[in-house]
Amino acid sequence: QVQLVESGGGLVQAGGSLRLSCAASGRTLSRYSIGWFRQAPGKEREFVAAIAWSGGSTYSADSGKGRFTISRDNAKDTVYLQMTSLKPEDTAVYYCAAGWTTTAQRMKLTGTYDYWGQGTQVTVSS
């Protein structure tokens, strides 16, 4: 069993930056692929970014390309989502998730992941 905890969310003005962290307890994250997803009120949960267990492959949604960067530090057992040039439409609860797949297409799907965190709120004011 893996327990995931997200942190780093908050209120930021448009154009600002935040770095979200995803840490684990119970088992190491280093063997899992990690995805970041977000869910805005009244909308479905959507893919943001993902990174394979090795850190060698990363994937990003078009909405975040050039602004969001996913990375991992397996020594610290933490995965990060660096978000820059934030927009009001980035406002959502952000979740990290852990799973075994390394297939690019499957890493973008919520059903791929076995473990989810409780989420961290990101609010971007205009």
C-alpha positions in Angstrom: 0.0 0.0 0.0 1.2 3.5 -0.9 -0.1 6.6 0.8 0.5 9.7 -1.3 0.6 13.2 0.1 0.5 16.3 -2.1 1.8 19.7 -0.8 2.7 23.1 -2.2 -0.7 24.3 -3.3 -2.0 27.8 -2.5 -3.2 31.1 -3.8 -1.1 32.8 -6.4 -1.7 35.7 -8.8 -1.8 35.1 -12.6 1.7 34.8 -13.9 3.1 33.4 -10.7 4.6 30.1 -9.9 4.1 27.2 -7.6 5.9 23.9 -7.0 3.8 21.0 -6.0 5.3 18.0 -4.2 4.1 14.4 -4.0 5.6 12.3 -1.3 4.9 8.8 -0.2 4.7 6.7 2.9 4.4 3.0 3.2 6.4 2.2 0.1 9.0 4.0 -2.0 7.8 5.9 -5.0 10.9 5.0 -6.9 9.4 2.0 -8.6 6.2 3.7 -9.7 5.3 5.9 -12.5 3.7 9.1 -11.2 1.0 11.2 -12.7 -0.3 14.6 -11.9 -4.0 15.3 -12.5 -6.3 18.2 -11.7 -10.0 18.7 -11.2 -11.8 22.0 -11.4 -15.3 22.4 -9.9 -17.9 20.8 -12.2 -15.3 19.3 -14.5 -13.8 15.9 -14.9 -10.4 15.0 -13.6 -7.8 15.7 -16.3 -4.2 14.7 -17.0 -1.5 17.3 -16.4 1.8 15.5 -16.5 3.4 12.1 -15.8 6.9 10.7 -15.3 8.1 7.1 -15.7 9.6 5.4 -12.7 13.1 5.9 -14.0 12.6 9.5 -14.7 13.7 9.0 -18.2 10.3 9.7 -19.8 8.0 12.6 -19.1 4.7 13.5 -20.6 2.7 16.7 -20.4 -0.8 17.8 -21.4 -1.0 20.5 -24.1 -2.4 22.9 -21.5 0.8 22.8 -19.5 3.5 22.5 -22.2 6.1 25.1 -21.8 4.8 26.1 -18.3 4.6 22.9 -16.2 7.6 20.6 -15.6 7.4 17.3 -13.8 10.5 15.8 -12.2 11.4 13.3 -9.5 14.1 12.9 -6.9 14.1 9.2 -6.1 16.7 9.9 -3.3 14.1 12.0 -1.6 11.3 9.8 -2.7 9.4 12.8 -4.1 7.9 13.9 -7.4 7.5 17.6 -8.2 5.3 19.6 -10.5 6.8 23.0 -11.2 4.2 25.3 -12.5 5.1 28.7 -14.0 3.1 31.4 -15.8 0.0 30.3 -14.0 -3.4 31.3 -15.4 -6.8 31.5 -13.7 -7.9 28.4 -15.7 -5.2 26.4 -13.9 -7.3 26.7 -10.7 -8.2 23.2 -9.5 -7.4 20.6 -7.0 -4.2 18.8 -8.1 -3.7 15.2 -7.4 -0.7 12.9 -7.7 -1.2 9.2 -8.5 1.1 6.2 -8.6 0.9 3.3 -11.0 3.0 0.6 -12.7 2.5 1.5 -16.3 5.2 3.1 -18.4 3.2 3.3 -21.7 2.9 6.9 -22.8 -0.8 6.7 -23.6 -1.8 4.8 -20.5 0.0 7.2 -18.2 -2.4 9.9 -19.3 -5.4 7.9 -18.1 -6.8 8.1 -14.5 -7.8 4.4 -14.6 -4.1 3.5 -15.0 -3.2 4.5 -11.5 -3.5 2.4 -8.4 -2.9 5.0 -5.7 -4.1 8.6 -5.3 -3.4 11.4 -2.9 -6.0 13.6 -1.3 -5.1 16.6 -3.5 -3.9 20.1 -3.0 -5.8 23.2 -3.9 -4.3 25.6 -6.4 -6.1 28.9 -6.9 -4.9 31.4 -9.5 -6.3 34.9 -9.2 -6.6 37.2 -12.1 
